[in-house]
Amino acid sequence: MTITTQQDGPVVRVTLNRPDVRNAFNEELIAELTAWAESVSAGPAPGRPRVAVLAGAGKVFCAGADLTWMSKMVGYTHAENVRDARTMARMFEALDALPIPLIGRVHGAALGGGVGLAAVCDIVVAADDAAFAFTEVKLGILPAVISPYAIAKIGRSAARELFLTGARFTAERAKEIGLVHAVTEANDLDRTIAKYVNDLVTSAPDAVAAAKRLIAEVAHRPRTDAVDYSIEAIAERRVSSEGQEGMGAFLAKRPPSWLK
């Protein structure tokens, strides 16, 4: 197995498990991570975990593409490269579309596609000595399939600098440009993540999933359409069983049912 999963109550921990190659992508890892993400999205809401934490085994989070996998690409036809890129794009899309919050636990380094993984996480906590880089141009290729998610996170200005130079940048710089949300000492990573987890599991689960959809929808709609969508979204949530429970619990000064 190139990934491992461990469920602890409402939290599932997904670990890239190729430490001997710095958790680099190959066909198996991409397939397994895609299958996991799609199984969560397809599963019944009551049986889902509430939060997922994505981490890397060993010394780094993810170093991008496996050299052995990359060596195969040299001999690929255009059609084979399209098929290969589409498979990887499906993985990022599946992770981005998860109906539960995804927290990235970044230590050591996140390079190339590893930065892409950070970009599709809802929340990223990084060790203060972690390094980041869009290294693709150093190899004569592009951060292509991760670009929709990376640019959405860091913006065009930072992308112009970092995509074009391939330069390494620090966790603090990653936080400044919006890729990372919290920077902490390496031995404090899990405690910081635990605080985020607590905030997430005390929120209404269906509302959290709806909030993720809201962000995705509003971000890509013209303002008029976004306003209309937001009106429908809040009207639907107010009359939902969860919305009724949450507002009723607040007015009655009692804990809502999802905290029991």
Protein Blocks (a to p, Z undefined) as FASTA:
>chain_A
ZZdcddehjbccddddbfknoopacfklmmmmmmmmmmmmmpcfklpcfbdcdddehjbf
becjafklmmmmmmpcfklmmmmmmmmmmmmmmmmmpcbdcddddehiaehjlmmmmmmp
mbdcddfkbccddfklmnopacfklmmmmmmmnommlmmmmmmnopacdfklmmmnopam
bdcdfklmmmmmmmmmmmmmmpcfklmmmmmmmmmmmmmgcfklmmmmmmmmmmmmmmpm
klmmmmmmmmnopacfklZZ
